[in-house]
């Protein structure tokens, strides 16, 4: 017997978020599947924080640095990369998360999530035409 996985659209995912159905879980939408996000350990938190601070100073006014915030991709995905360097569109992000055309660069730090980041997320990013760097 084969298993059928229910797939979700970005709109359905947003409705679940708005209805607080997912409020007690840390998740992201990957190719229509709701996937749990691994807990962030100390090295991960330190590295992404330091890198984000450095990049914010380096790119001040030229780009916006987003830490573990969603991006919206056309392949029914709304991942939360550790760092996203995006166009500084200001209030426009009150209406939508950054789209691929708004993204300059993504950084993922991985230890316990390495397999998911390499096997799943990197392919999702590539499908959307986004370059990424993976730090360990």
RAGISUL-V183018 format. One record per residue. N is the residue number from 1. RES is the residue in three letters. OMEGA is omega in whole degrees, 0 to 359 (* if undefined). NEAR is the number of other C-alpha atoms within 10 Angstrom. Layout:
# RAGISUL-V183018
n:res:omega:near
N:RES:OMEGA:NEAR
N:RES:OMEGA:NEAR
This chain:
# RAGISUL-V183018
n:res:omega:near
1:UNK:180:3
2:UNK:180:4
3:UNK:177:5
4:UNK:181:6
5:UNK:177:8
6:UNK:179:8
7:UNK:182:14
8:UNK:173:17
9:UNK:177:17
10:UNK:179:19
11:UNK:178:10
12:UNK:178:12
13:UNK:179:22
14:UNK:177:15
15:UNK:176:13
16:UNK:178:13
17:UNK:180:12
18:UNK:180:11
19:UNK:180:10
20:UNK:178:11
21:UNK:183:11
22:UNK:188:15
23:UNK:182:11
24:UNK:182:7
25:UNK:176:11
26:UNK:186:12
27:UNK:172:17
28:UNK:180:21
29:UNK:180:25
30:UNK:181:21
31:UNK:176:21
32:UNK:179:19
33:UNK:178:18
34:UNK:188:19
35:UNK:177:15
36:UNK:176:11
37:UNK:179:15
38:UNK:176:13
39:UNK:183:11
40:UNK:177:14
41:UNK:183:10
42:UNK:180:8
43:UNK:179:13
44:UNK:181:19
45:UNK:180:13
46:UNK:184:12
47:UNK:182:15
48:UNK:177:19
49:UNK:179:15
50:UNK:179:12
51:UNK:179:13
52:UNK:178:20
53:UNK:180:13
54:UNK:181:13
55:UNK:179:16
56:UNK:178:17
57:UNK:183:10
58:UNK:186:11
59:UNK:184:12
60:UNK:177:12
61:UNK:182:10
62:UNK:180:12
63:UNK:178:19
64:UNK:178:19
65:UNK:179:24
66:UNK:180:19
67:UNK:175:17
68:UNK:177:15
69:UNK:183:16
70:UNK:167:20
71:UNK:183:21
72:UNK:182:18
73:UNK:186:24
74:UNK:181:14
75:UNK:182:16
76:UNK:179:19
77:UNK:174:25
78:UNK:180:28
79:UNK:178:23
80:UNK:180:22
81:UNK:180:21
82:UNK:176:22
83:UNK:173:22
84:UNK:176:26
85:UNK:189:23
86:UNK:175:21
87:UNK:179:17
88:UNK:184:17
89:UNK:176:12
90:UNK:186:8
91:UNK:178:8
92:UNK:179:10
93:UNK:171:11
94:UNK:182:8
95:UNK:180:7
96:UNK:174:11
97:UNK:178:15
98:UNK:175:23
99:UNK:180:17
100:UNK:182:18
101:UNK:178:12
102:UNK:190:16
103:UNK:175:19
104:UNK:189:15
105:UNK:175:15
106:UNK:175:20
107:UNK:174:20
108:UNK:171:23
109:UNK:185:21
110:UNK:169:19
111:UNK:177:14
112:UNK:181:14
113:UNK:186:15
114:UNK:181:16
115:UNK:179:11
116:UNK:181:14
117:UNK:181:18
118:UNK:186:14
119:UNK:186:10
120:UNK:188:13
121:UNK:181:21
122:UNK:178:18
123:UNK:178:13
124:UNK:177:22
125:UNK:181:18
126:UNK:177:11
127:UNK:181:12
128:UNK:178:17
129:UNK:181:13
130:UNK:173:17
131:UNK:180:14
132:UNK:173:17
133:UNK:181:11
134:UNK:177:14
135:UNK:179:13
136:UNK:*:12
